Amino acid sequence: MESRITGLEIRLSHQEAALDELTRANHQQQQVINNVLAELQQIRIMLQQLSPGISGANGDEPPPPHY
């Protein structure tokens, strides 16, 4: 009976360690995702500032000569 309890305690400690490792990895991945999303937002803002006509609203431009 004692060996079964010891075995269960060992398994529990391994599972707790694995859970801690997965939690840390999940946290790190979430930080990376948040950083990528922030950078993407900055790129979108920069693109809008550099060329506002890219969105397809080029009503001021005449059509190209081949039309």
C-alpha positions in Angstrom: 0.0 0.0 0.0 2.8 2.4 0.9 4.5 1.8 -2.5 1.3 2.6 -4.4 1.0 5.9 -2.5 4.6 6.7 -3.2 4.1 5.9 -6.9 1.1 8.2 -7.0 3.0 11.0 -5.3 5.8 10.7 -7.9 3.3 10.7 -10.8 1.6 13.8 -9.2 4.9 15.6 -8.9 5.7 14.9 -12.5 2.3 16.1 -13.7 2.6 19.3 -11.6 6.0 20.0 -13.2 4.7 19.4 -16.7 1.7 21.6 -16.0 4.0 24.4 -14.7 6.2 24.1 -17.8 3.1 24.2 -20.1 1.8 27.3 -18.3 5.2 29.0 -18.7 5.2 28.2 -22.4 1.7 29.4 -22.8 2.5 32.7 -21.1 5.6 33.2 -23.3 3.6 32.4 -26.5 0.9 34.9 -25.5 3.5 37.6 -25.0 4.9 36.8 -28.5 1.4 37.0 -30.0 0.7 40.3 -28.2 4.0 41.7 -29.5 3.2 40.6 -33.1 -0.3 42.1 -32.9 1.1 45.4 -31.6 3.7 45.5 -34.4 1.0 44.7 -37.0 -1.1 47.6 -35.7 1.9 49.9 -36.0 2.5 48.7 -39.6 -1.1 49.4 -40.5 -1.0 52.9 -39.1 2.3 53.6 -41.0 0.8 52.3 -44.2 -2.3 54.5 -43.8 -0.1 57.5 -43.2 2.3 56.8 -46.1 -0.3 56.2 -48.8 -3.9 57.0 -48.0 -4.9 56.3 -51.6 -4.1 52.6 -51.3 -7.4 51.8 -49.9 -8.9 52.1 -53.4 -10.3 55.6 -53.0 -8.5 57.1 -56.0 -11.4 59.1 -57.5 -9.2 62.1 -58.2 -6.9 60.1 -60.6 -8.0 59.8 -64.2 -8.0 56.2 -65.6 -4.8 55.0 -67.3 -4.5 55.8 -71.0 -5.1 52.3 -72.2 -8.7 52.4 -71.0 
